[in-house]
């Protein structure tokens, strides 16, 4: 049976799996599918009693919990429009998003409620607490209404966490979101016995579509954490939950690889020598992979990675360690999935072929590199940006295909390889296309680098890096404590380290992608709620700025206009 609305999807799952657990908190409450249905009805009653009608907007600002999904489905199945908001937006951004989307109601968790202004709260018909579905405040008491949504009705407006611009509201229909179930199941089928461990914000399209809606449609169970997924939190949780499916962003697995695997194999001369030998490296990765699978609980069969570019060194480890990982590619504007492959099919550096039912092609292809902008035709494409027809027109081709803004190429088998963002690309002195993401991928494999940005300054490529403090302290054995006494020696050592990094990178990249300088960024890079660096804050940043000054810099990397949920 084809399901084209969230209303049909929820009715089907509640009827088919009433006694199975749908959502639960780790070491907390368990909510069955039947209970989800009952809670949905309760929330809808509260919204209607506050005068809400079909088509009205309802903001959802909450940490992950069973009632997040309840709230989302309650709004959308009533013919209203959900506005899920990423919790890491600033206070001012939250107020602006709620005002811009014209929300009449809010479902909110306790901590996030304190980020809202009094003016915003007073503008809403009703505010409902997600933790217990109790009413926090209500200023309107009249009877509204609901209706059964149609496939082409607007279901959600999702505000992207732009790295260079104000957030834009992506409008997705019921049909677009339900199509993701078919796309996902054609790549990796989920069964009722599957257990998902959810560690990403549910307001992130990737987690919502594939980590919440998809498992609910299949009768699977999703477990949520009540705190950030740090290593100390995750380790015991993984042991207890023993998930079969997890969705993560690259940052999580990259930290595990750099700090647990790579640091060990570079800790002394003996390990470094062994690690340089190909067959020994593969053997060591396989041993590390078996231990990592035990850490994940021993039942993991799908580790989905998306949201940003995965470091190539980390992916090579996952492949050789035989971790059942897969990389998906998509954007908020496409709900999100466009391309992907099952763990048994992965190829190093590729996001896999276009998903079944999706068409991808390249535009403005460079004949020398065979690379062009990826454009897509998919049943999950957005209607457009809310109240922004100009921005909407810019991202569609004349024949109606969506412009992703990503540069890519296909191999002879149709597998997609992402090269970088079109508007991040740097044009070299002889017209070469330079992708800063590829250079950053090499930089981030260095044991002493935590994160990096490559910028263009007066025709030179400069790497801004935030160092791995723990690794540095281990290298210099307490020199930070003796900073004042040995300041000059410390600085000399750091300058030598920067030169070593330049040599390390330049030995691994093509001639025109070689960096000229490494500059330390002492503070952590400022990131979007989906953990992508806000590049525009660092584009063209000169050495003085990186060392603490804030004067304007020279040349600039072309910055991206939006911030889709990409994975490459």
C-alpha positions as CSV (number, residue, x, y, z in Angstrom):
1,X,0.0,0.0,0.0
2,X,1.4,3.4,-1.0
3,X,1.5,5.9,1.9
4,X,1.6,9.5,0.8
5,X,0.8,11.4,4.0
6,X,2.1,11.3,7.5
7,X,-1.6,10.9,8.6
8,X,-1.7,7.5,6.8
9,X,1.7,6.5,8.0
10,X,0.9,7.1,11.7
11,X,-2.5,5.3,11.4
12,X,-0.9,2.4,9.7
13,X,1.9,1.9,12.3
14,X,-0.3,2.4,15.3
15,X,-2.7,-0.2,14.0
16,X,0.0,-2.7,12.9
17,X,2.4,-2.4,16.0
18,X,0.2,-1.3,18.9
19,X,2.1,-3.1,21.7
20,X,5.6,-2.6,20.4
21,X,7.8,0.1,21.9
22,X,8.1,3.0,19.5
23,X,10.2,5.5,21.4
24,X,12.0,5.4,24.8
25,X,14.4,7.3,26.9
26,X,17.6,5.5,27.8
27,X,16.9,4.2,31.3
28,X,13.6,6.0,31.2
29,X,10.0,5.8,29.9
30,X,9.0,3.5,27.1
31,X,6.1,4.6,24.8
32,X,4.3,2.0,22.7
33,X,2.9,2.7,19.3
34,X,-0.6,2.7,20.8
35,X,0.5,5.2,23.4
36,X,1.9,7.4,20.7
37,X,-1.5,7.5,19.0
38,X,-3.2,8.4,22.3
39,X,-0.7,11.2,23.0
40,X,-1.1,12.6,19.5
41,X,-4.8,12.9,20.1
42,X,-4.2,14.7,23.4
43,X,-1.9,17.3,21.8
44,X,-4.3,17.9,19.0
45,X,-7.1,18.5,21.5
46,X,-4.9,21.2,23.2
47,X,-4.1,22.9,19.9
48,X,-7.7,22.9,18.7
49,X,-8.9,24.3,22.1
50,X,-6.4,27.2,21.5
51,X,-8.1,28.1,18.2
52,X,-5.6,26.5,15.8
53,X,-6.9,25.6,12.4
54,X,-5.6,23.5,9.4
55,X,-2.6,25.3,7.8
56,X,-1.6,27.1,11.0
57,X,2.1,26.9,12.0
58,X,3.3,25.2,15.2
59,X,6.9,25.6,16.4
60,X,8.7,22.5,17.9
61,X,11.7,23.5,20.0
62,X,12.7,20.6,22.1
63,X,15.5,18.3,23.1
64,X,15.2,14.7,21.9
65,X,12.6,12.6,23.7
66,X,9.6,10.4,22.9
67,X,7.2,13.4,23.0
68,X,9.2,15.1,20.2
69,X,7.9,12.5,17.7
70,X,4.5,12.7,19.3
71,X,4.4,16.5,18.9
72,X,5.6,16.4,15.3
73,X,3.0,13.8,14.3
74,X,0.2,15.5,16.2
75,X,0.8,18.8,14.3
76,X,1.3,17.3,10.8
77,X,-1.5,14.7,11.0
78,X,-4.0,17.4,12.0
79,X,-3.4,19.3,8.8
80,X,-1.3,21.9,10.6
81,X,2.4,22.8,9.7
82,X,5.2,21.8,12.0
83,X,8.2,24.1,12.3
84,X,11.0,22.0,13.9
85,X,13.8,24.3,15.2
86,X,17.4,23.3,15.8
87,X,18.1,23.9,19.6
88,X,21.5,25.5,19.0
89,X,20.1,28.6,17.2
90,X,20.8,31.8,19.2
91,X,18.1,33.4,21.3
92,X,17.6,36.1,18.7
93,X,17.5,33.6,15.8
94,X,14.8,31.6,17.7
95,X,12.6,34.7,18.1
96,X,13.1,35.6,14.4
97,X,12.3,32.1,13.1
98,X,9.1,31.9,15.2
99,X,8.0,35.3,14.0
100,X,9.0,34.7,10.4
101,X,7.1,31.4,10.2
102,X,4.0,33.0,11.8
103,X,3.7,30.3,14.4
104,X,0.6,30.4,16.6
105,X,1.7,27.7,19.0
106,X,4.8,26.2,20.5
107,X,5.8,22.8,21.9
108,X,9.0,23.3,23.9
109,X,11.3,21.6,26.4
110,X,12.2,23.3,29.7
111,X,15.7,24.4,29.0
112,X,15.0,25.8,25.6
113,X,11.9,27.7,26.8
114,X,14.2,30.0,28.8
115,X,15.9,31.1,25.5
116,X,12.7,32.7,24.2
117,X,11.8,36.3,24.7
118,X,8.7,37.3,26.7
119,X,7.4,39.0,23.5
120,X,7.6,35.8,21.5
121,X,5.8,33.8,24.2
122,X,3.1,36.4,24.5
123,X,2.5,36.3,20.7
124,X,1.5,32.6,20.8
125,X,-2.0,31.2,21.3
126,X,-0.6,28.3,23.4
127,X,2.7,27.0,24.7
128,X,2.9,23.3,25.6
129,X,5.6,21.6,27.6
130,X,7.0,18.6,25.7
131,X,8.2,16.7,28.8
132,X,4.7,16.0,30.2
133,X,2.4,17.6,27.5
134,X,1.1,20.1,30.0
135,X,0.1,23.7,29.1
136,X,2.7,26.4,30.1
137,X,0.6,29.3,28.9
138,X,-2.5,29.9,26.9
139,X,-3.9,33.2,25.8
140,X,-6.6,32.1,23.3
141,X,-9.5,29.8,24.2
142,X,-11.7,29.0,21.3
143,X,-12.4,25.9,19.2
144,X,-10.3,25.5,16.1
145,X,-10.3,22.5,13.8
146,X,-8.3,19.8,12.0
147,X,-8.5,18.1,8.7
148,X,-7.0,15.0,7.0
149,X,-4.0,16.3,4.9
150,X,-3.5,15.6,1.2
151,X,-0.2,14.4,-0.2
152,X,0.7,17.8,-1.7
153,X,-0.2,19.7,1.5
154,X,2.6,21.5,3.3
155,X,3.7,19.4,6.3
156,X,6.8,21.2,7.7
157,X,8.9,24.3,7.4
158,X,12.6,23.6,8.3
159,X,15.0,26.5,8.8
160,X,18.5,25.7,7.6
161,X,21.4,26.7,9.7
162,X,23.2,28.8,7.1
163,X,26.9,29.1,7.3
164,X,26.9,32.5,5.4
165,X,23.4,33.8,5.5
166,X,20.2,34.1,7.5
167,X,18.3,30.8,7.9
168,X,15.8,30.0,5.1
169,X,12.6,28.1,5.7
170,X,12.5,24.9,3.6
171,X,8.9,23.9,2.8
172,X,8.3,20.1,2.5
173,X,5.1,18.3,1.7
174,X,3.6,15.1,3.2
175,X,4.4,13.3,-0.1
176,X,8.0,14.5,0.0
177,X,8.6,13.2,3.5
178,X,6.8,9.9,2.9
179,X,8.8,9.3,-0.2
180,X,11.9,9.2,2.0
181,X,10.6,6.0,3.6
182,X,10.7,4.3,0.2
183,X,14.1,5.7,-0.8
184,X,15.6,4.6,2.6
185,X,14.1,1.1,2.5
186,X,15.3,0.5,-1.0
187,X,18.9,1.2,0.1
188,X,18.8,-0.4,3.6
189,X,15.6,-2.2,4.8
190,X,14.6,-1.8,8.5
191,X,12.6,-4.4,10.3
192,X,10.5,-4.3,13.5
193,X,13.3,-5.9,15.6
194,X,15.7,-3.0,14.8
195,X,16.8,-0.7,17.6
196,X,17.9,2.8,16.7
197,X,20.1,4.9,19.1
198,X,19.3,8.5,18.3
199,X,22.2,11.0,19.1
200,X,21.5,13.8,16.6
201,X,18.9,16.6,17.1
202,X,15.5,15.5,15.8
203,X,15.1,18.9,14.2
204,X,17.9,18.0,11.8
205,X,16.2,16.7,8.6
206,X,18.6,13.8,8.4
207,X,17.7,12.5,11.9
208,X,14.0,13.3,11.6
209,X,13.3,11.7,8.2
210,X,15.6,8.6,8.5
211,X,16.0,8.3,12.2
212,X,12.5,9.0,13.4
213,X,9.8,8.8,10.6
214,X,11.4,5.8,8.8
215,X,11.8,3.5,11.8
216,X,8.2,4.5,13.0
217,X,6.9,3.4,9.6
218,X,8.5,0.0,10.0
219,X,7.6,-0.8,13.7
220,X,11.2,-0.4,14.9
221,X,12.2,1.1,18.3
222,X,14.2,4.4,18.8
223,X,16.1,5.1,22.0
224,X,16.9,8.7,23.0
225,X,19.6,10.2,25.4
226,X,18.8,12.8,28.0
227,X,22.2,14.5,27.6
228,X,24.8,15.3,24.9
229,X,26.4,12.3,23.3
230,X,29.9,12.7,24.7
231,X,32.3,9.7,24.8
232,X,31.8,9.2,28.6
233,X,28.0,9.2,28.0
234,X,27.9,7.1,24.9
235,X,30.2,4.2,26.0
236,X,27.9,2.8,28.8
237,X,24.7,3.6,26.7
238,X,26.0,1.6,23.7
239,X,26.7,-1.3,26.0
240,X,23.1,-1.2,27.4
241,X,21.1,-0.4,24.3
242,X,23.1,-2.5,21.9
243,X,21.7,-0.6,18.8
244,X,21.4,-2.2,15.4
245,X,21.2,1.2,13.6
246,X,22.8,4.5,14.4
247,X,22.9,7.8,12.4
248,X,25.8,10.1,13.1
249,X,27.7,13.1,11.7
250,X,31.3,12.6,10.7
251,X,32.6,14.6,13.7
252,X,31.7,11.7,16.1
253,X,33.4,8.9,14.2
254,X,36.4,11.1,13.3
255,X,37.0,11.9,16.9
256,X,37.0,8.1,17.8
257,X,39.4,7.4,14.9
258,X,41.9,10.2,15.7
259,X,41.9,10.0,19.5
260,X,41.5,6.2,20.0
261,X,42.9,4.6,16.9
262,X,45.3,6.9,15.2
263,X,46.8,8.3,18.4
264,X,47.6,4.7,19.5
265,X,49.3,3.8,16.3
266,X,51.4,7.0,16.3
267,X,52.3,6.9,20.0
268,X,55.8,5.6,19.5
269,X,58.3,4.5,16.9
270,X,57.4,0.8,17.0
271,X,53.7,1.4,16.3
272,X,54.5,4.1,13.6
273,X,56.8,1.7,11.8
274,X,54.2,-1.1,11.8
275,X,51.4,1.3,10.7
276,X,53.3,2.4,7.6
277,X,53.3,-1.2,6.3
278,X,50.1,-1.7,4.2
279,X,49.2,-5.3,5.3
280,X,50.1,-4.5,8.9
281,X,47.9,-1.4,8.9
282,X,45.0,-3.4,7.5
283,X,45.5,-6.0,10.2
284,X,45.7,-3.4,12.9
285,X,42.5,-1.7,11.6
286,X,40.7,-5.1,11.6
287,X,41.7,-5.7,15.2
288,X,40.6,-2.2,16.1
289,X,37.3,-2.7,14.2
290,X,36.4,-5.8,16.2
291,X,37.0,-3.9,19.4
292,X,34.9,-0.9,18.1
293,X,32.0,-3.2,17.2
294,X,32.1,-4.6,20.8
295,X,32.0,-1.0,22.1
296,X,28.9,-0.4,19.9
297,X,27.2,-3.4,21.6
298,X,28.0,-6.1,19.1
299,X,24.7,-5.9,17.1
300,X,25.3,-2.9,14.8
301,X,24.4,-3.6,11.2
302,X,24.1,0.0,9.9
303,X,26.1,3.1,10.8
304,X,24.8,5.9,8.7
305,X,27.1,8.9,8.3
306,X,25.8,12.2,6.9
307,X,25.5,15.9,7.4
308,X,29.0,16.9,6.3
309,X,32.1,15.6,4.5
310,X,33.8,12.5,6.1
311,X,37.5,12.6,6.4
312,X,39.1,10.2,3.9
313,X,41.5,8.7,6.4
314,X,38.6,8.0,8.8
315,X,36.6,6.3,6.0
316,X,39.6,4.2,5.0
317,X,39.8,3.0,8.5
318,X,36.1,2.1,8.6
319,X,36.4,0.2,5.4
320,X,39.5,-1.8,6.4
321,X,38.0,-2.3,9.9
322,X,34.9,-3.8,8.3
323,X,32.5,-1.5,10.2
324,X,29.1,-1.7,8.6
325,X,29.0,2.0,7.6
326,X,27.4,3.9,4.7
327,X,27.5,7.5,3.6
328,X,24.4,9.2,2.4
329,X,24.2,12.4,0.4
330,X,21.3,14.9,0.6
331,X,20.1,18.3,1.6
332,X,17.4,19.7,3.8
333,X,15.7,20.9,0.5
334,X,15.4,17.3,-0.6
335,X,14.2,15.9,2.7
336,X,17.2,14.8,2.6
337,X,18.3,11.6,0.8
338,X,19.6,11.8,-2.9
339,X,22.2,9.2,-3.0
340,X,23.5,6.3,-0.9
341,X,24.6,2.7,-0.7
342,X,24.2,-0.2,1.7
343,X,27.3,-1.1,3.9
344,X,28.1,-4.1,1.7
345,X,28.4,-1.8,-1.3
346,X,30.5,1.2,-0.1
347,X,33.3,2.5,-2.2
348,X,36.0,4.7,-0.7
349,X,35.2,8.4,-1.2
350,X,31.8,7.9,-2.8
351,X,28.3,8.6,-1.6
352,X,27.0,5.7,-3.7
353,X,24.7,5.9,-6.8
354,X,21.5,8.0,-7.0
355,X,18.8,6.6,-4.8
356,X,16.0,4.7,-6.5
357,X,13.4,7.2,-7.8
358,X,15.9,10.0,-7.8
359,X,17.6,11.4,-10.9
360,X,21.0,13.2,-10.7
361,X,22.9,15.0,-13.4
362,X,25.8,17.4,-13.7
363,X,25.6,20.9,-15.1
364,X,28.3,23.2,-16.4
365,X,30.8,20.3,-16.5
366,X,34.5,21.2,-16.7
367,X,35.7,18.9,-19.6
368,X,39.2,18.7,-18.0
369,X,38.0,17.4,-14.6
370,X,34.6,16.0,-15.6
371,X,33.1,17.8,-12.6
372,X,30.0,19.9,-12.5
373,X,27.2,21.1,-10.3
374,X,24.9,18.3,-9.1
375,X,21.3,19.0,-9.9
376,X,18.5,16.7,-8.8
377,X,15.0,15.6,-9.7
378,X,13.4,13.8,-6.7
379,X,9.9,13.2,-5.3
380,X,11.2,14.7,-2.0
381,X,12.1,18.1,-3.3
382,X,10.9,21.1,-1.4
383,X,8.1,23.4,-2.6
384,X,10.5,26.4,-2.0
385,X,11.8,28.7,0.7
386,X,9.0,30.2,2.8
387,X,8.2,33.7,1.9
388,X,11.3,33.9,-0.3
389,X,10.4,33.5,-4.0
390,X,13.7,35.1,-5.2
391,X,15.9,32.5,-3.3
392,X,13.6,29.7,-4.5
393,X,13.9,30.8,-8.2
394,X,17.7,30.8,-7.9
395,X,17.9,27.1,-6.9
396,X,15.8,25.6,-9.7
397,X,16.9,25.1,-13.3
398,X,14.6,26.1,-16.2
399,X,13.4,22.5,-16.4
400,X,12.6,22.3,-12.7
401,X,15.6,20.4,-11.3
402,X,17.0,21.4,-8.0
403,X,20.5,23.0,-7.9
404,X,22.4,21.5,-4.9
405,X,25.3,23.9,-5.1
406,X,27.7,20.9,-4.7
407,X,30.3,20.0,-7.2
408,X,30.7,16.3,-8.1
409,X,31.6,13.7,-10.7
410,X,30.3,10.3,-11.6
411,X,32.5,7.2,-12.3
412,X,31.7,4.8,-15.1
413,X,29.3,2.9,-12.8
414,X,27.3,6.0,-11.9
415,X,28.7,6.3,-8.4
416,X,28.8,9.9,-7.2
417,X,31.9,11.6,-5.7
418,X,31.4,15.0,-4.0
419,X,34.3,17.4,-4.6
420,X,33.1,20.4,-2.6
421,X,30.7,23.4,-2.5
422,X,30.5,25.3,-5.7
423,X,30.7,28.7,-3.9
424,X,33.6,27.5,-1.7
425,X,35.7,26.7,-4.7
426,X,38.9,28.7,-5.1
427,X,40.1,29.5,-8.6
428,X,43.9,29.1,-8.8
429,X,46.3,31.5,-10.6
430,X,46.1,29.4,-13.8
431,X,42.4,28.7,-13.6
432,X,42.6,25.5,-11.6
433,X,39.7,24.5,-9.5
434,X,40.8,24.2,-5.9
435,X,38.4,22.6,-3.3
436,X,39.3,23.7,0.2
437,X,37.3,20.8,1.6
438,X,39.7,18.3,0.1
439,X,42.7,20.1,1.6
440,X,41.0,20.3,5.0
441,X,40.3,16.6,4.8
442,X,44.1,16.0,4.6
443,X,44.8,18.5,7.3
444,X,42.3,16.9,9.7
445,X,44.1,13.6,9.5
446,X,47.1,15.1,11.2
447,X,47.3,13.9,14.8
448,X,47.8,17.4,16.2
449,X,44.9,19.1,14.4
450,X,41.4,19.1,15.7
451,X,39.8,21.2,12.9
452,X,40.7,23.4,10.0
453,X,39.7,25.9,7.4
454,X,41.6,26.7,4.2
455,X,41.3,30.3,2.9
456,X,42.8,32.3,0.0
457,X,44.9,35.3,0.9
458,X,46.4,37.4,-1.8
459,X,46.8,34.4,-4.1
460,X,48.1,32.1,-1.4
461,X,46.4,29.2,0.3
462,X,46.5,29.5,4.1
463,X,45.3,26.9,6.6
464,X,43.7,28.1,9.8
465,X,43.9,25.3,12.3
466,X,42.6,24.6,15.8
467,X,45.1,22.3,17.4
468,X,44.3,19.2,19.4
469,X,45.2,20.4,22.9
470,X,45.5,17.0,24.5
471,X,47.9,15.7,21.8
472,X,50.0,18.9,22.0
473,X,50.4,18.7,25.7
474,X,51.4,15.1,25.4
475,X,54.0,16.1,22.7
476,X,55.5,19.0,24.6
477,X,55.2,17.3,28.1
478,X,54.0,20.2,30.2
479,X,55.6,23.1,28.3
480,X,52.3,25.0,28.6
481,X,52.8,25.2,32.4
482,X,56.2,26.7,31.9
483,X,55.0,29.2,29.2
484,X,56.4,32.3,30.8
485,X,59.8,30.9,31.4
486,X,60.2,29.2,28.0
487,X,58.0,31.3,25.8
488,X,60.5,31.7,23.0
489,X,61.3,28.0,23.0
490,X,57.6,27.1,23.0
491,X,57.0,29.5,20.0
492,X,59.9,28.0,18.2
493,X,58.6,24.5,18.6
494,X,55.1,25.6,17.4
495,X,56.6,27.2,14.4
496,X,58.5,24.0,13.6
497,X,55.3,22.0,14.0
498,X,53.5,24.4,11.6
499,X,56.2,23.8,9.0
500,X,55.9,20.1,9.5
501,X,52.2,20.3,8.9
502,X,52.7,22.3,5.6
503,X,55.1,19.6,4.4
504,X,52.7,16.8,5.5
505,X,49.8,18.3,3.6
506,X,51.7,19.3,0.5
507,X,53.1,15.8,0.1
508,X,49.5,14.5,-0.2
509,X,47.7,17.1,-2.4
510,X,48.2,18.1,-6.0
511,X,50.5,20.9,-7.0
512,X,48.0,23.8,-7.1
513,X,46.4,22.8,-3.8
514,X,49.5,23.2,-1.8
515,X,49.3,25.4,1.3
516,X,51.7,28.2,2.0
517,X,51.2,28.7,5.7
518,X,49.6,27.3,8.8
519,X,48.0,29.8,11.2
520,X,46.8,28.8,14.7
521,X,43.1,29.5,15.5
522,X,43.3,29.5,19.3
523,X,39.5,29.2,19.9
524,X,37.4,26.5,18.5
525,X,35.8,27.3,15.2
526,X,32.3,28.7,15.4
527,X,29.9,26.2,13.9
528,X,26.3,25.9,12.8
529,X,23.9,23.8,14.8
530,X,24.7,20.8,12.5
531,X,28.4,21.2,13.3
532,X,29.6,22.7,10.0
533,X,32.1,25.6,10.4
534,X,30.6,29.0,9.6
535,X,33.1,29.6,6.8
536,X,32.1,33.3,6.2
537,X,33.6,34.2,9.6
538,X,37.0,33.0,8.5
539,X,37.1,33.7,4.8
540,X,40.0,36.0,3.9
541,X,41.1,36.1,7.5
542,X,44.7,37.1,7.7
543,X,47.4,36.1,10.1
544,X,46.9,39.0,12.4
545,X,43.2,38.1,12.8
546,X,43.9,34.5,13.5
547,X,46.2,35.5,16.3
548,X,43.6,37.6,18.0
549,X,43.2,40.8,16.0
550,X,40.0,41.5,14.0
551,X,41.2,43.7,11.1
552,X,39.9,43.0,7.7
553,X,41.8,40.5,5.6
554,X,42.8,40.1,2.0
555,X,41.3,37.8,-0.6
556,X,38.3,35.6,0.3
557,X,37.2,32.1,-0.4
558,X,33.8,32.2,-2.2
559,X,31.3,31.4,0.6
560,X,28.2,29.2,0.3
561,X,24.8,30.8,0.3
562,X,23.0,28.1,2.2
563,X,23.7,25.2,4.5
564,X,22.1,22.0,3.3
565,X,22.4,18.8,5.3
566,X,25.1,17.3,3.1
567,X,27.1,14.1,3.4
568,X,29.9,13.3,1.1
